[in-house]
Amino acid sequence: MPDRYLAGIDIGTTGAKTALFNMQGGMIASGYREYTCSYPKANWVEQDPDLLVSSALESAREALEKSDIDPSEICAVSLSAQRSCTIFVDGEGRPVRPMISWQDARTTAELEDISAILSPDEFYQLTGLPLGATWILSKILWLRKNEPEAWKRVQRIIQLHDFSLKALGADDFYEDVPDSVFFGFWDTDNFSWSERLLKSFDIDAAMLPLPKPSGTRVGAVTAEVSKKTGFTQGTPLCVGAGDQNSAVVGAGIVQPGYLSVSMGTGGIAITYLDEPFRDPSGMSMVTNHAIHGKWQLEGLQAGAAGVFRWFRDEIATLEKERAQEQNRDPYELINELIEKTPVGAKGLVFLPYLASATAPRWNAHARGTLTGLTFAHDRGCLARAFIEGITLEMKDILTSMLSSGIEVDTIRIMGGATKSPIWNQIQADVYNRPVETLKITDAALLGAAIFAGTGSGCFKDIRDAVSRMVVVDSVYEPVQENVEIYEELYDIYCRLYEGMEMREVFEKLSCVQNRY
């Protein structure tokens, strides 16, 4: 009997990656293509969806070329893609303007328009989402108001997953059920579009993608895609999930008591729920799990490892130059600086709101802030403060989620940040809990492969695939001395945010930046 493999494609904010897996969850080969976002104005974040798809196809070809796999042995292909990315397409399925990113926060005025129709509390009870600029509803209202000529051409409103799946060979724009939540008018409790919200905002359901459970087979690789990627024409295509929903599956968060923390471009903490739920504080998102009929509680961080990447590119230029000379990864040199720097970065505190504040603060005006600088600080202190600040924001999210009454026994951390042992230890110390890393750190890719395996019949269901393919690697225990330092810094972190919010510093800065 020939060997069998699964292909997962993850189309993220800053890069596309394809990986080929065996049925035990081992990664055989991978390919990667990096790209960037564009920032036309302050708080605007856009991308070219065609570039993202072509990069994904190139990464697939690279993965296949690096492997010894016969493409005919690949059972199926599925996707993971960045969530809440708005693509407006015409009657030919072509974008009428650049994709508006999930990080884009241009829609503060539209949030006021939404609040005039229903209160933030009503919005949360109906959708499971705190009212914020991330969701697609506000982007629809923005386009209608600000680009009416483009709006006239719009026939469908879709997300990156849907656009990419159709580009591979699906016969329509199919939306995974978990991604449907991020339109901002999905009934998370009943797994359907909310008729009340569609009517309230005059949205025609015929313009929307077709929701399907993750792992549903919806087409096959076309001849054109086969030429570009090396996949065999006719290879089954299966509905995937948004990157974080996919990563949750790839981390094995498929039962109560488990929580994942992902530090990708953005960060997110997610725990599994068997029953519908609402956070009493209204700060955490309640979305649909990739296991159809289940839910998850999410705390979203708009900028995580993406903030550290900004540090690498804009501040750690010396380390980048030295890394190039030494043929090393610049992050290795930055981590060496961090390891030599005392815990707490000699009293530097960083609020990492480069893409605004999402959970649990939900403040589109929030901006990155570095406090405590003296002549005693150096680049190592800056580097450590950035990582610690990103992790303190995640602690803020976890504190809010745990205060809602959920119970968590096990935390699994994932994403590119877990390649750094020093950052893994910082997470354990800041959260004051043991954290587990995974054999496959690219959990979103593994999740996509699991959807491919489920949809093609290689596994009974998602849980069966998880039991076979997800493997824990290491456990990091908190160091009590470090825990005490981080508790003190977390208190300062909260006071710093609250003081700036109370005095409207963020809002006034936002107004100044909007002039540019």
C-alpha positions in Angstrom: 0.0 0.0 0.0 1.5 3.4 -1.0 2.3 6.0 1.7 -0.3 8.7 2.3 0.3 12.4 3.0 -1.6 15.5 3.7 -0.9 19.1 2.7 -1.6 22.2 4.8 -1.3 25.7 3.5 -1.2 28.6 5.9 -1.7 32.1 4.4 -0.7 34.5 7.2 -0.3 38.2 7.6 3.4 38.3 6.7 4.0 35.1 4.9 2.5 31.9 3.3 3.8 28.5 4.2 3.0 25.0 2.9 3.9 21.8 4.7 3.5 18.1 3.9 2.7 15.8 6.8 2.6 12.0 7.2 -0.3 10.4 9.0 1.5 10.5 12.4 1.9 14.3 12.3 5.5 14.4 11.1 6.4 17.3 8.9 8.1 16.0 5.7 8.9 19.2 4.0 7.8 22.9 3.9 8.1 25.9 1.7 7.7 29.6 2.6 7.2 33.0 0.9 7.3 36.2 2.8 5.4 39.4 1.9 4.4 42.6 3.6 1.4 44.8 4.3 0.9 48.3 3.0 0.0 51.2 5.3 -1.6 54.0 3.2 -2.6 56.0 6.3 -2.2 55.8 10.0 -4.2 52.8 11.3 -4.8 51.5 7.7 -3.5 48.1 6.9 -4.1 46.6 3.4 -2.8 43.7 1.3 -3.0 42.4 -2.3 -4.9 39.1 -2.1 -3.6 37.9 -5.5 0.0 38.3 -4.2 -0.9 36.3 -1.1 -2.4 33.5 -3.2 0.5 33.4 -5.6 2.9 33.3 -2.7 1.0 30.4 -1.2 1.2 28.5 -4.5 5.0 29.2 -4.7 5.4 27.9 -1.2 3.5 24.7 -2.2 5.8 24.1 -5.1 8.9 24.6 -2.9 7.5 22.1 -0.3 6.9 19.5 -3.0 10.3 20.0 -4.6 12.1 19.6 -1.3 10.3 16.4 -0.5 10.6 12.9 -2.1 6.8 12.6 -2.1 5.0 11.4 -5.2 2.2 14.1 -5.5 -0.3 11.4 -6.2 0.2 10.2 -2.6 -1.2 13.4 -1.2 -4.7 12.6 -0.1 -6.0 16.2 0.2 -5.2 19.9 0.6 -6.7 22.3 3.1 -6.1 25.9 4.3 -5.4 28.0 7.3 -5.7 31.7 6.6 -5.6 35.0 8.6 -9.1 35.8 9.8 -11.3 38.9 9.5 -9.7 40.1 6.3 -12.2 41.8 4.0 -12.2 41.2 0.3 -14.8 42.9 -1.9 -15.1 41.2 -5.3 -17.0 42.0 -8.5 -19.1 39.7 -10.7 -16.0 38.0 -12.0 -14.7 37.3 -8.5 -11.9 39.9 -8.8 -11.1 42.2 -5.9 -12.4 45.8 -6.5 -9.8 47.2 -4.1 -7.0 45.9 -1.8 -7.9 43.6 1.0 -8.5 45.3 4.3 -6.5 43.5 7.0 -7.8 42.4 10.3 -5.2 44.8 11.8 -6.8 47.8 10.1 -8.5 50.2 12.6 -9.8 52.9 10.2 -13.4 52.4 11.2 -13.8 54.3 14.5 -16.6 56.4 13.0 -18.4 53.3 11.8 -18.3 51.8 15.3 -20.3 54.9 16.4 -22.8 54.2 13.6 -23.2 50.6 14.8 -23.6 51.7 18.4 -26.4 54.1 17.3 -28.3 51.1 16.0 -27.6 48.6 18.8 -25.6 48.9 22.0 -22.2 47.2 22.4 -23.8 44.9 24.9 -26.5 43.9 22.5 -23.9 43.4 19.8 -21.9 41.1 22.1 -24.9 39.1 23.1 -25.9 38.5 19.5 -22.5 37.8 18.0 -20.2 36.8 20.8 -17.8 39.6 19.7 -16.9 42.8 21.6 -17.7 45.7 19.3 -14.5 46.7 17.7 -12.8 47.8 14.5 -11.5 44.3 13.6 -14.8 42.9 12.3 -15.9 43.0 8.7 -19.3 44.8 9.4 -17.5 48.1 10.1 -15.4 47.7 6.9 -18.6 47.2 4.9 -20.1 50.4 6.3 -16.8 52.2 5.7 -16.7 51.2 2.0 -20.3 52.2 1.4 -19.6 55.7 2.9 -16.1 56.4 1.6 -15.7 54.5 -1.7 -19.2 54.5 -3.2 -18.0 53.9 -6.8 -16.1 50.8 -5.6 -19.2 49.7 -3.6 -21.3 49.8 -6.8 -19.1 47.1 -8.3 -19.2 44.7 -5.3 -21.1 41.4 -5.8 -19.6 39.3 -3.0 -18.0 40.1 0.3 -15.6 37.3 1.3 -12.5 36.5 3.4 -9.0 35.4 2.5 -9.8 31.7 3.2 -12.7 31.8 0.7 -10.8 33.7 -2.0 -7.8 31.3 -1.7 -9.8 28.1 -1.7 -11.6 29.2 -4.8 -8.3 30.1 -6.4 -7.2 26.5 -5.8 -10.2 25.0 -7.4 -13.4 25.2 -5.2 -16.5 25.9 -7.3 -17.7 28.8 -5.2 -16.6 31.1 -2.3 -16.9 28.7 0.6 -16.5 30.0 4.1 -15.5 27.8 7.1 -18.1 28.2 9.8 -15.5 29.4 12.4 -14.5 32.3 10.1 -18.2 33.3 9.6 -18.1 34.8 13.1 -15.8 37.6 12.1 -18.3 39.2 9.7 -19.9 40.6 12.8 -23.4 39.5 12.0 -23.1 35.7 12.6 -25.3 34.0 15.3 -22.6 32.0 17.1 -25.1 30.1 19.2 -27.2 28.9 16.2 -24.5 28.7 13.5 -26.3 30.9 11.0 -26.4 34.5 9.7 -28.3 36.7 12.1 -31.5 37.9 10.2 -31.8 40.8 12.7 -28.3 42.1 12.0 -28.6 41.6 8.2 -31.8 43.6 8.2 -30.4 46.3 10.6 -27.5 47.0 8.4 -29.1 46.3 5.0 -26.8 43.5 4.0 -27.9 41.0 1.4 -27.1 37.4 2.4 -26.6 36.5 -1.3 -23.4 38.7 -1.2 -21.8 36.5 1.4 -19.8 33.3 1.1 -21.4 29.9 1.7 -20.6 28.6 5.3 -19.4 25.0 5.5 -18.0 23.0 8.5 -14.2 22.7 8.5 -13.1 19.5 6.8 -15.9 19.6 4.2 -14.7 18.6 0.7 -15.6 21.3 -1.8 -13.6 20.8 -5.0 -10.3 19.6 -6.4 -7.0 21.1 -7.6 -7.3 22.5 -11.1 -5.0 21.9 -14.0 -3.7 25.4 -13.7 -3.0 25.1 -10.0 -1.4 21.7 -10.6 1.1 23.4 -13.0 2.0 26.1 -10.5 2.3 23.9 -7.4 3.0 20.3 -8.4 -0.1 19.0 -6.7 -1.8 16.3 -8.8 -4.8 17.6 -10.7 -7.9 16.4 -9.0 -6.4 16.3 -5.5 -9.4 16.9 -3.1 -9.7 20.4 -1.6 -11.3 20.7 1.9 -12.6 23.6 3.8 -10.1 24.7 6.4 -10.4 27.4 9.0 -9.1 30.7 10.1 -5.5 30.6 11.3 -6.2 30.6 15.0 -9.1 28.1 14.7 -6.8 25.9 12.8 -3.9 26.4 15.2 -6.2 25.4 18.1 -6.8 22.1 16.4 -3.1 21.7 15.6 -2.4 22.2 19.3 -4.9 19.6 20.4 -7.3 22.0 22.1 -10.3 19.8 21.5 -11.6 19.2 25.1 -12.4 21.3 28.2 -9.5 22.4 30.4 -7.0 23.1 27.6 -5.9 26.5 26.5 -3.6 27.6 23.8 -1.5 30.7 23.5 -0.3 31.6 20.0 2.4 34.3 19.4 2.2 34.9 15.7 1.9 38.3 13.9 -1.0 38.8 16.3 -1.4 36.9 19.5 -4.4 34.9 20.8 -5.4 32.8 23.8 -8.2 30.2 23.1 -9.9 27.6 25.2 -12.4 25.0 24.1 -16.1 25.2 25.2 -18.7 22.4 25.0 -21.6 24.9 25.5 -22.5 28.4 24.3 -21.0 31.0 26.6 -20.7 34.8 27.2 -18.0 36.4 29.1 -19.7 38.4 31.9 -17.4 41.3 31.3 -18.0 41.2 27.6 -14.2 41.4 26.9 -13.4 37.9 25.4 -14.7 36.7 22.1 -17.0 33.6 21.9 -16.5 32.0 18.5 -17.3 28.7 16.8 -14.7 25.9 17.2 -13.6 24.0 14.1 -15.3 20.9 15.6 -18.8 21.7 14.3 -21.3 22.4 17.0 -18.7 23.5 19.6 -17.4 26.8 20.7 -14.3 28.5 22.0 -13.5 31.5 24.1 -10.8 33.8 22.6 -8.7 36.7 23.8 -7.2 38.5 20.8 -3.9 40.4 20.7 -3.6 42.7 17.7 0.2 42.7 17.7 2.4 40.0 19.2 5.4 38.5 17.4 4.6 41.0 14.6 5.6 43.8 17.1 8.9 42.0 17.8 9.4 41.7 14.0 9.0 45.5 13.8 11.7 45.8 16.6 14.0 43.6 14.5 13.5 45.6 11.3 13.5 49.2 12.8 15.6 49.0 15.9 17.8 45.9 15.8 19.4 46.9 12.5 22.9 46.2 13.8 21.9 42.6 14.7 20.4 42.2 11.3 23.6 43.3 9.6 25.7 41.1 11.8 23.4 38.1 11.2 23.7 38.6 7.5 27.5 38.7 7.8 27.5 35.5 9.9 24.8 33.8 7.9 22.6 33.5 11.0 19.0 34.4 12.0 18.9 37.9 13.4 16.5 36.7 16.1 19.4 34.5 17.5 21.5 37.5 18.1 18.6 39.5 19.6 17.9 36.5 21.9 21.5 36.5 23.0 21.1 40.2 24.0 17.9 39.3 25.9 19.6 36.5 27.8 22.3 38.8 29.1 19.7 41.3 30.3 18.1 41.1 33.8 14.5 39.9 34.1 12.3 43.0 34.0 14.6 44.9 31.5 15.9 47.1 34.4 12.5 48.6 34.9 11.4 49.3 31.3 7.7 48.7 30.6 6.3 48.5 27.1 2.7 48.6 26.0 2.8 46.8 22.6 -0.3 48.5 21.0 1.3 49.1 17.6 -2.0 47.9 16.0 -4.3 49.2 18.7 -5.5 47.4 21.8 -7.9 44.5 21.4 -8.8 42.1 24.3 -9.4 42.9 27.0 -9.1 46.7 26.6 -10.7 47.1 23.1 -9.4 50.6 22.4 -8.8 51.4 18.8 -7.0 54.6 19.8 -4.3 52.8 21.9 -0.8 53.2 20.8 2.6 51.6 21.6 4.2 53.1 24.6 7.7 52.6 26.2 8.1 53.9 29.7 11.0 54.1 32.2 13.9 54.9 29.8 17.2 56.1 31.4 20.8 56.3 30.3 21.3 52.9 32.0 19.3 51.1 29.3 20.7 49.6 26.2 19.4 47.7 23.1 19.3 44.5 25.2 16.9 46.2 27.6 14.8 47.4 24.7 14.7 43.9 23.2 13.7 42.3 26.5 11.1 45.0 27.3 9.5 44.4 23.9 9.2 40.6 24.5 8.1 41.1 28.1 5.5 43.8 27.1 4.0 41.5 24.4 3.8 38.7 27.1 2.4 41.0 29.7 -0.4 42.0 27.3 -1.1 38.2 26.9 -1.2 37.9 30.7 -3.8 40.8 30.7 -5.9 38.7 28.3 -5.5 35.5 30.3 -6.4 37.3 33.5 -9.6 38.6 31.9 -10.5 35.2 30.5 -9.9 33.3 33.7 -12.0 35.8 35.7 -15.0 34.9 33.5 -15.3 31.6 35.4 -13.7 29.1 33.0 -11.2 26.5 34.3 -7.9 25.8 32.6 -5.6 23.0 33.6 -3.1 22.9 30.7 -1.6 25.8 28.6 0.1 25.0 25.3 2.1 27.7 23.6 2.7 27.8 19.8 3.8 30.0 16.9 7.1 31.2 15.8 7.9 32.6 19.2 8.3 29.1 20.6 11.5 28.8 18.6 13.0 31.0 21.4 13.7 29.1 24.6 14.1 32.4 26.5 10.6 33.6 25.3 9.1 30.3 26.3 10.5 30.7 29.8 9.3 34.3 30.0 5.8 33.1 29.1 5.9 30.5 32.0 7.1 33.2 34.4 4.7 35.9 33.4 1.7 33.5 33.4 2.9 31.8 36.6 1.9 28.4 35.1 3.7 25.6 33.4 3.5 25.9 29.6 3.9 23.1 27.0 5.5 23.4 23.6 4.6 21.2 20.6 6.6 19.1 18.2 5.0 21.0 15.4 5.3 24.6 16.3 3.4 25.7 13.2 0.1 24.4 14.7 -2.0 26.2 12.1 -0.3 24.2 9.3 -0.9 21.0 11.2 -4.5 22.0 11.8 -5.0 22.6 8.0 -3.5 19.1 7.4 -6.0 17.6 9.9 -8.9 19.2 8.0 -7.5 17.8 4.8 -7.3 14.3 6.4 -10.8 14.5 7.9 -12.4 15.7 4.7 -10.7 13.1 2.6 -11.7 10.2 5.0 -8.2 9.5 6.3 -9.5 10.0 9.9 -12.9 9.4 11.5 -13.2 13.0 12.7 -11.1 15.9 13.9 -10.6 14.4 17.4 -9.4 11.2 15.9 -6.8 13.1 13.8 -5.6 15.1 16.8 -5.0 12.0 18.8 -2.8 10.6 16.1 -1.0 13.8 14.9 -0.5 16.2 17.8 2.6 15.6 20.0 3.8 17.6 23.0 7.6 18.5 23.0 8.7 20.3 26.2 7.4 21.7 29.4 8.7 25.0 30.9 8.1 25.6 34.7 7.8 29.1 36.2 10.7 30.4 38.2 9.3 31.9 41.4 11.9 34.7 41.6 11.0 35.8 38.1 7.2 35.5 38.8 7.5 38.0 41.6 9.2 40.6 39.3 6.6 40.1 36.6 3.7 40.5 39.0 5.1 43.9 40.0 5.6 44.9 36.4 2.1 43.7 35.5 0.7 46.0 38.1 2.7 48.9 36.6 1.6 47.9 33.1 -2.1 48.1 34.1 -1.7 51.4 35.9 0.2 52.8 32.9 -2.6 51.9 30.4 -5.4 53.0 32.7 -3.7 56.4 33.4 -3.2 57.1 29.7 -6.7 56.1 28.9 -8.2 58.2 31.7 -6.3 61.3 30.5 -7.3 60.6 26.9 -3.6 60.5 25.8 -4.2 57.6 23.3 -7.2 59.4 21.8 -5.4 62.7 21.4 -2.4 60.9 19.8 -4.7 59.1 17.4 -6.2 62.4 16.3 -2.8 63.8 15.6 -1.7 60.7 13.7 -4.8 60.7 11.5 -3.6 64.0 10.0 -0.8 62.2 8.2 
